[in-house]
């Protein structure tokens, strides 16, 4: 089977993002194998190393291996993965979120968070608890210091949907940040 190299690289990148690993050590391939088993899929460490080019002697990739990696990411098979993740983004009506999400419920009260999106937008946020945030600093954004809002999760590459934004004392509104390209960086401070 002929595989488009850019599609394979995208798949490998998405797998690494999904499990928050850089697959450049033997230990990390063992961790990936374990995570795959936890999600109900399996490829041997040797096969994973061959796919990533970590070991030599790799002549080709079986479609079964691509199907398994695609299922690990939540897709039914390789063809579905390619259609969703490697096709024209403007034509996609839905897709799986495969990167790790920072959930508001996992952020402690008074914890600080920096979020970024293009073009050169930055917010420094303080968690008020229960998914409520206060903007402490704002750069190049319609949201300003002192604004408060609610949100459930912060996901790299996805827009940030904000509920109950109270801006300049006005009535609560909905707001989306990073509509084009999503959040580029989320940092706990």
C-alpha angles and dihedrals in degrees: 000000000000112000124198104239093219091054091052091048089050090051092050091047092049092049091051091048092047094054096032093237137125105219100219102108133060090238092058092052089054089050090050091050089052093048090049091054089050089055093048099257132102142197123162120253088245092054091047091050090050093050091051092046091242091131130032129237094072113140101168147337122257116228088231089063091050090048091052093049089047091051089050086060092049100263125125093232146335095278091054090048092051093047092051104036104028102037129087106303091211090061095050115101095183142006142176118261105231103171123089114270124215104222119211089228089063093055115092122232110268091017113138124228133186119206128187137192137162138312091039097294121158136175129186107206135191117209111232092185134259094054093305119131136185122209110234098174132010131190124192093342137122085227109083138196110287095030116128130202146157128242135161105211146006115218126180110236094018130093117258110238112205126197128200096010107186106200122179091343093299123139115284116279140180118251137181122207122196096015089162108055099348129236113341099194139011118188131180107221 
